[in-house]
Amino acid sequence: MIETTRLSIRPHTLETVPALHAILSDPLTMCFWPAPFSLRQTEEWVRRSIGLYETHRFGRSRSSLRYLWF
């Protein structure tokens, strides 16, 4: 995990599936992919990301703002 005063970057967990699915199932967000993800596809994507991070110590991460400046 990497944290700064404003940003937190950490690996995905299964708890992130619902929030990530809201993004990956959106047709507009996924317009450059073959199709939006089903819930099952989102969970598989997260599981692959978790496996990459556990095996190779790198992978897709999630980021979130910790502090807003305005």
Summary of the structure (lengths in Angstrom):
residues: 70
radius of gyration: 13.6
end to end distance: 25.3
largest distance: 39.6
contacts: 162
relative contact order: 0.27
helix: 41%
strand: 17%
